[in-house]
Amino acid sequence: MPDSLTLSRTVDLGHLLTALTLFAGFVWWLFKTIREWKKSSTEEARSGALRLLLKILREQDRPVELSELKAIFNSDALARDRKAYCKKRWRFENDQDFEAAIYRLDWESKIDFVGPHAVQFRVDERPPTNREETRSARIALNAADEARMLQVVIDAFNDHEFSEWNLVSLARDTYRVAPAKIEEFVKKHLYSNDAAVARRATAVLAALTQR
């Protein structure tokens, strides 16, 4: 009789441990599934937010201050559009998320900065059909001009109070004039022991690779 009781308790404990293991596995699977779903949903919302920002800028058809653009996007008047584009009730809760979205549009060449705090929808100009118009539209730059432009970028890079946002835009525009020199300068600082310097170099190079 005691042996039978001991065996029964052993079997019951084994079943309990198995059930607990299966339950823990199910909980972990459920957690991972929900986490992946939330991540996918967030990425879809951010992608939709970028498209809606472009729609706002296109419809405004003028330079828009960043603070105004964020306010328009988050406004109650655009609640239905946010739901349609983002598939959820999405707003930019902080300036960091909003700036990340603006950086993304800038790197993808979808917008242009028209000042430190204003952007507009980019519309590529049609090239002139007449060769004389093409030549007259170009600005002749000599070696001194290019050297000065490069120096402006270098000074901005070394000035840590000059925002990374504006530095990226300035370096990318100057890259069209002196690509080799810009690339050489930035790569030299990519492996700097100063983390802040390396971050600035990384941001510039990342933007240039989007061209």
Contacts in CASP RR format, 6 or more apart in sequence:
PFRMAT RR
TARGET T0000
AUTHOR 0000-0000-0000
METHOD contacts of the structure
MODEL  1
MPDSLTLSRTVDLGHLLTALTLFAGFVWWLFKTIREWKKSSTEEARSGAL
RLLLKILREQDRPVELSELKAIFNSDALARDRKAYCKKRWRFENDQDFEA
AIYRLDWESKIDFVGPHAVQFRVDERPPTNREETRSARIALNAADEARML
QVVIDAFNDHEFSEWNLVSLARDTYRVAPAKIEEFVKKHLYSNDAAVARR
ATAVLAALTQR
41 87 0 8 1.000
41 88 0 8 1.000
44 86 0 8 1.000
44 87 0 8 1.000
45 86 0 8 1.000
45 87 0 8 1.000
45 88 0 8 1.000
45 90 0 8 1.000
46 86 0 8 1.000
46 101 0 8 1.000
48 85 0 8 1.000
48 86 0 8 1.000
48 87 0 8 1.000
48 90 0 8 1.000
49 73 0 8 1.000
49 82 0 8 1.000
49 85 0 8 1.000
49 86 0 8 1.000
49 90 0 8 1.000
49 92 0 8 1.000
49 101 0 8 1.000
50 101 0 8 1.000
50 104 0 8 1.000
50 105 0 8 1.000
50 110 0 8 1.000
51 85 0 8 1.000
52 73 0 8 1.000
52 78 0 8 1.000
52 81 0 8 1.000
52 82 0 8 1.000
52 85 0 8 1.000
52 86 0 8 1.000
53 69 0 8 1.000
53 73 0 8 1.000
53 101 0 8 1.000
53 102 0 8 1.000
53 105 0 8 1.000
54 105 0 8 1.000
54 110 0 8 1.000
54 111 0 8 1.000
54 121 0 8 1.000
55 81 0 8 1.000
55 85 0 8 1.000
56 64 0 8 1.000
56 69 0 8 1.000
56 72 0 8 1.000
56 73 0 8 1.000
56 78 0 8 1.000
57 64 0 8 1.000
57 69 0 8 1.000
57 111 0 8 1.000
57 119 0 8 1.000
57 120 0 8 1.000
57 121 0 8 1.000
58 121 0 8 1.000
60 120 0 8 1.000
60 121 0 8 1.000
61 121 0 8 1.000
62 120 0 8 1.000
63 114 0 8 1.000
63 115 0 8 1.000
63 118 0 8 1.000
63 119 0 8 1.000
63 120 0 8 1.000
64 72 0 8 1.000
64 118 0 8 1.000
64 119 0 8 1.000
64 120 0 8 1.000
65 117 0 8 1.000
65 118 0 8 1.000
66 98 0 8 1.000
66 102 0 8 1.000
66 117 0 8 1.000
66 118 0 8 1.000
66 119 0 8 1.000
67 117 0 8 1.000
69 119 0 8 1.000
70 92 0 8 1.000
70 95 0 8 1.000
70 98 0 8 1.000
72 78 0 8 1.000
73 82 0 8 1.000
73 91 0 8 1.000
73 92 0 8 1.000
74 91 0 8 1.000
74 92 0 8 1.000
79 89 0 8 1.000
82 89 0 8 1.000
82 90 0 8 1.000
82 91 0 8 1.000
83 89 0 8 1.000
92 98 0 8 1.000
92 101 0 8 1.000
99 165 0 8 1.000
102 111 0 8 1.000
102 119 0 8 1.000
102 165 0 8 1.000
103 165 0 8 1.000
103 168 0 8 1.000
105 111 0 8 1.000
105 119 0 8 1.000
106 113 0 8 1.000
106 119 0 8 1.000
106 165 0 8 1.000
106 168 0 8 1.000
106 169 0 8 1.000
106 207 0 8 1.000
107 168 0 8 1.000
107 206 0 8 1.000
107 207 0 8 1.000
107 210 0 8 1.000
108 210 0 8 1.000
109 122 0 8 1.000
109 210 0 8 1.000
109 211 0 8 1.000
110 121 0 8 1.000
110 122 0 8 1.000
111 119 0 8 1.000
111 120 0 8 1.000
111 121 0 8 1.000
111 122 0 8 1.000
112 119 0 8 1.000
112 120 0 8 1.000
112 121 0 8 1.000
112 122 0 8 1.000
113 119 0 8 1.000
113 166 0 8 1.000
113 169 0 8 1.000
114 120 0 8 1.000
116 163 0 8 1.000
116 166 0 8 1.000
127 134 0 8 1.000
128 134 0 8 1.000
128 137 0 8 1.000
141 149 0 8 1.000
141 177 0 8 1.000
146 177 0 8 1.000
146 178 0 8 1.000
146 181 0 8 1.000
149 174 0 8 1.000
149 177 0 8 1.000
149 178 0 8 1.000
150 174 0 8 1.000
150 178 0 8 1.000
150 181 0 8 1.000
150 182 0 8 1.000
150 185 0 8 1.000
152 170 0 8 1.000
152 174 0 8 1.000
153 167 0 8 1.000
153 170 0 8 1.000
153 171 0 8 1.000
153 174 0 8 1.000
153 182 0 8 1.000
153 185 0 8 1.000
154 185 0 8 1.000
156 162 0 8 1.000
156 166 0 8 1.000
156 167 0 8 1.000
156 170 0 8 1.000
156 171 0 8 1.000
157 167 0 8 1.000
157 171 0 8 1.000
157 185 0 8 1.000
157 186 0 8 1.000
157 189 0 8 1.000
157 200 0 8 1.000
157 201 0 8 1.000
157 204 0 8 1.000
160 196 0 8 1.000
160 200 0 8 1.000
164 199 0 8 1.000
164 200 0 8 1.000
164 203 0 8 1.000
167 200 0 8 1.000
167 203 0 8 1.000
167 204 0 8 1.000
168 203 0 8 1.000
168 204 0 8 1.000
168 207 0 8 1.000
171 182 0 8 1.000
171 186 0 8 1.000
171 204 0 8 1.000
171 207 0 8 1.000
171 208 0 8 1.000
172 204 0 8 1.000
172 207 0 8 1.000
172 208 0 8 1.000
172 211 0 8 1.000
174 182 0 8 1.000
175 182 0 8 1.000
175 183 0 8 1.000
175 208 0 8 1.000
175 211 0 8 1.000
182 208 0 8 1.000
183 208 0 8 1.000
186 201 0 8 1.000
186 204 0 8 1.000
186 205 0 8 1.000
186 208 0 8 1.000
187 201 0 8 1.000
187 205 0 8 1.000
189 197 0 8 1.000
189 198 0 8 1.000
189 200 0 8 1.000
189 201 0 8 1.000
190 198 0 8 1.000
190 201 0 8 1.000
190 202 0 8 1.000
190 205 0 8 1.000
191 198 0 8 1.000
192 198 0 8 1.000
192 201 0 8 1.000
END
